[in-house]
Amino acid sequence: MRLGPEKRFISTEEVAGLRRVRRYAVPRRLIERATERRLAGDWRGALAVAGVDVDFDPAEVAAAHGSVVAASLVSDLRHLVPDLVRWHLPRVLGGRSTIDTDRTVVLAGYGAGLSMAPYLHLRTPPMADGPQRLALRFGAVPGEASPGLFAGRIEDWRSVRHLWDARHTDGLRAAVGGGGGRIPFFHDDGTPLTPEELAAPGDDAAARAERVTLLHQEGKVSEAFAAAGVDWDPSLPPSERSWRDVDGEEIVRRTAIDIPRLESAVRRATAASGRERFLIANFYRGHVLLDLTDHSSGGRLRARVVESRRPAAEPPSLPEAAWRRLPDLDLLRIGAMPPGWLHPLVARALFPSLEGPFGPPGPSAPRPVRVRCRGEWHEVAFRDGALRSPHTEEERQRESAMRAFGGAVAGCFAAEHSLTSGTGRLPKALREQRQELFQRAQHGDTPGVLEMLAAGVDLHVKDGRRRSLLHVLPLLDHEALLPRLLAAGLDLEARDHMERTPLAVAVSECGSTALVRALLDAGARIDVTDATELSLAQMIRRYKRGELGFLRERVVAEHPGIGSAWYDRWIEKAEKDEEQ
């Protein structure tokens, strides 16, 4: 996708990544099913549908913290919108579309002001490419330096309930600068303002926010802060001045910070935490320190760059969703996404006059693709579980023999081989269809994957890492897929780019115990090692999969000495050092 001059405030790569997030990360079917359970009062069912594991019981909370806290917690759980949480969670991007790893997201606190007060909080997945399941917890938050003050990779969403609480979702409109009027850069019906309309003078809140944002996107950072009424110090601390050709202006210029929202975001965070100073963390090799003074005496918000090394007693971090421009509005503004893709609650908050249905689209029907073959253009297409081309069985056998003897294969047969081996080059249109299948798998969209297979997509397809659908079962409902894949003859011992079999991937990448047992029952071998020479027993130890002890015992008993000797020596030393 090429962006015109007026659209360069967001890079082509970022557009592609955010677009993938919005299309695949929170499927419409998930939103609909979770909403149905939530509106029926089944908060546990809504969380289960949305891939959120709950590790507490309200009855135990009542026993430990009293009935008042338990009643407040249950009220929050009934109004928690887990699919909306997924929609707003920070993403890895940079070629991925998955949830940022190892973050704690604090949703609500109970017993304010008490030391070690309990909180309702989420934990994001430990692996960027692993299962996208979330863990919902209740209790103390690791990293709480003092009551209400969180450090490290902790997002404090107590001041932004519109991101998760069904009772507050309309607050998103005010949070992005809508207030009582339209939201910046858009008409009330959701259509973006034209450049001529943006250039027209105006003194409402939306027009002022537009001027600030445009100054920022034109690289005029100091002017943008001044227009927003924020005191800005662009100078870097002495220890950071070794950065080549980079100053505070450049740091702010390179991010999607929403300058018009900063003051209101800090005020909300101050009201929720009692703090007046906040960091914007993980921010282009440094942090912007926001210092809120007493507005009643005419003080102004101040922003300056501080050292990238975290001080011992740092201020809390402002949650990313409070300071970053809303990705939905960026995508809508440049036409990279239609309004119909919006989460229903987001659409209702931003553009209440728009009519649905809303939600990301379902799987695309497989499309025929033209391939240059032997000087002609042939059409290949997914049909009946395979990639079909206009070649006879005799021609197919001849090409297979040629490939077996090392001969070059081109055209339709090269496309078929690349698709089922994960090697070589695929025509762009076929590559996109394969990407959709594996994107849906990455985000746990089992119904979407089944729908694509029912439409004819080849069950033997492999991604660019040579992973088959058996390899990605840790991301999906294996009970719905495994029997079908085995019936189609998929190889349980196929190796991916790391020389890992589907069983090894299940062990090393958070596959469930039920999946591991199912692969073993299907006949998966246990005498295997990967490219780093680790055995299954060593992987279980490395990734601390204590629940798979039964498999480790089998491997050690049946295949003694398998795997890397250096790893055993290394892990034993590491464990001894940890004990000391």
Order of alpha helices (4+ residues) and beta strands (2+ residues): alpha-alpha-alpha-beta-alpha-alpha-alpha-beta-beta-beta-beta-beta-beta-alpha-alpha-alpha-alpha-beta-alpha-alpha-beta-beta-beta-alpha-alpha-alpha-beta-beta-beta-alpha-alpha-alpha-alpha-alpha-alpha-alpha-alpha-alpha-alpha
